[in-house]
Amino acid sequence: MCGILVQHGDEPFHHKQLEALRRRGPDAVGYWINRDIALAHARLSILGLDERGTEPIENDTHVLAYNGEIYNYLDVNRQLESASIHPRWSGDTETLLQAWSTWGDKSLESLEGFWAFVVYDKRAKILTCAIPLASSHYTTYTKTIRFWQHRRLLVCSL
């Protein structure tokens, strides 16, 4: 399993946070930090085994840190290509990033698999977390967080 760490503001991560995160994904740790939010991702490599699979990944509008597997990502890729969106590589992480950037939370309706992710909208400055309800073990620490149910998902937004 991969690990995802989110922190509000541009403070650096504490080394103990990163040590704990590294146990979740021993293959690589990636970071994305701006003045509003910091994301870290510890990777357990399963698909996309080269360095392109290091997360968080970003495009012009969003940053994504993801854990899981989307079984039908090739089908979603075909839907994106029919909408003239061409993912840079064929992994499920890139597919999820492009689907979210194109369809927003409506992209959740077409995903099959198991996953949890955080996606940050760089323009609107909105962080969204999506956690399937079957995965009820999670921790949040934030001053303002809103939760809502979307079919079988627990979605939160800061």
N, C-alpha and C positions, 0 to 999 in steps of 0.2 A: 504494500500500500504506500502511496505517496503521502506527503504531509504538506499542509498549507498553513501559512502564518500570515495574518493580516494585522497591521498596526496603523492607527490613525496618526497623522503628522509625519514629519520627516526625521524623527529621532532614529538613530541606528538601533538595530535589533540587539538585545542583550545576548551574550555568547551562550548563556544557559538555555535561552529559547531556541537558538540554532542547534545546540547539541541535542535537545529533545526532538526537534524536528528531523534531524539527520537520522535518527533511529527509524523513522517512518520510511525514509527513502535514501538508501546508502549510495546510490549511483551518481547523483549530482545534486547540487543545491544552486538555485538561481534566485535572483533578486530583481525587483523593479521598485524604484523609489522616486517619488516626487515630493513636493512640499505638503501635499494633502494626505498621502497614504503611502504605505510601504507594504509590498507583498513579497513573501519568500515561498519557495516551493522546493521540497526535497523529493527527488525522483527515484522511483523504483522502475527501472526500464523493462518494459514488456513489448510495446509497439514503438516504432520510430526510434530504433536503438542508437542512432547517431546523435550528434550534438544539436541537431535541429529540434530534437525532442525536449531539450532543456527548457524549463518554464521558470517564471511566467513568460508567456509569449504575447506579442502585441501586434496590432495593425494600426491604421491611422486613428481609429476612434476608441478602441477598447484594449484592455489588458486582461489576460485570463490565466488563472492558476486552477488546475483541474486534477481530479483523482478519479479513476475508474476506467470503464471501457464502454464505448458506444458500439454495440454489435452491428448496427445498420449504418455505420458512418459512410460506407461506399454509396448507399442509396441517398443519403443526405448530400453527399458530394455531387451526385448526379442532379439533384434538385437545384443545388447552388449553380452548377454549370449551365443548367437550362435558364437560370436567371442572369447569365453572363458574369457570374462570380467564379473565379478560378483560384482555388486554394493553392498556396505556394508548394505544399507537399501533401502527401496523401494520408497522413496520420489522423486519428480521431480528434486529437487536440486542436489541430488547425481547422478541421471541419467544424468543431464546436465554436471556435472563435468566429469564423466567417458566418456561420448560421446565426449566432447571437447578434452579430453586427448587422446582418441583413434583416432578420425577422424578430429580433428581441425575444421576449419571453414566449412568443408563439412558437419559437423553435423547439421548446421543450415538448410540445405535443408530438413531434415526429421522432424523438430520440428513444431508442430501445437499448437497454443495458443497465448497468449500475454505475452511479457516478455522484460526485458532489463537486461543486466548483464555486469560485468567486470570479466575478467579472467586474472590472472597473470601467465606467464610461468616462473617458478623459475629458470630453467636452462638457457634459452635464455634471461631472464630478459626483457620480452616483456609484456606489458599490452595491452589487447584488450578489447574494449567496443563494445557491440552490442546493438543497439537500433532500434526497428522496426520503419519504416518511419511514420507510423500512429501516433506514439508518438513523436510529434515534439517539445514538451516542454522539453528542457534540457539545462544545463549550463555546460560549460567547462572552466577550468582555468588551463592552462599549457603553457609552453614555446614552446614545439614542439608537435604538434598533427597532424595526418594524417587521413583523412576521405575518405572512398570509399563506393560505393553503391554495395550491394550484394543482388540481386533480390529486395525484398521489405524492405531491411534493410539499416540502416546507420551504418557502422562499423568504429571504430576509433582505432588507435594504437599509443602508445607513444613510 
